[in-house]
């Protein structure tokens, strides 16, 4: 797969298959192509050349099976956490208010909190963004820097949640600069450099491109 923005190639001949039901950590320096790869998997960035297959479908056809957490929170600041989830639940066709409560509690937030998410701390916003991404119980979860500005205790709780989802059969991709948080949880670490995958390793300690 190739993805160009004008004359700049963000992805340069990426060709890879990923096993389902595994947690894949995507690592690399800024500009390595990590977020572009994730957006391609989410169907938000169409390849300039090549194709992407998600469970045997195009990303567009598989969109109901994909949960995507962008680096920006994509939340409505004036709404409370539950109001945000109820709104997105309507878009996903999720009719159960109990599901919204279940998801918001699963990320360590209180469904009774009434203030707008614009008044949340950055860590709380990250948790809320994760709740939005998993609301419709997707088979594939794509997370872009989910641990950004999250305290270490909360980040480890999030990793535990992701591990449990992986163990339940979900396929998860996590773009992160905090690889060690996923040591022991990720099934593989995928190293990117200059728009290419340069290594795939079992630990966060090895495989960094020189």
FENRA-V473382 format. One record per run of one state. SS is the DSSP state (hx for helix, st for strand, lp for the rest). FROM is the first residue (numbers start at 1). LEN is the number of residues. If there is no record, write none. Layout:
ss->SS from->FROM len->LEN
ss->SS from->FROM len->LEN
This chain:
ss->lp from->1 len->1
ss->st from->2 len->4
ss->lp from->6 len->2
ss->st from->8 len->5
ss->lp from->13 len->10
ss->st from->23 len->5
ss->lp from->28 len->6
ss->hx from->34 len->9
ss->lp from->43 len->6
ss->st from->49 len->1
ss->lp from->50 len->4
ss->st from->54 len->1
ss->lp from->55 len->2
ss->st from->57 len->1
ss->lp from->58 len->5
ss->hx from->63 len->3
ss->st from->66 len->4
ss->lp from->70 len->11
ss->hx from->81 len->12
ss->lp from->93 len->4
ss->hx from->97 len->10
ss->lp from->107 len->10
ss->hx from->117 len->3
ss->lp from->120 len->2
ss->hx from->122 len->13
ss->lp from->135 len->5
ss->st from->140 len->5
ss->lp from->145 len->7
ss->hx from->152 len->16
ss->lp from->168 len->3
ss->st from->171 len->5
ss->lp from->176 len->3
ss->hx from->179 len->4
ss->lp from->183 len->5
ss->st from->188 len->6
ss->lp from->194 len->2
ss->st from->196 len->6
ss->lp from->202 len->9
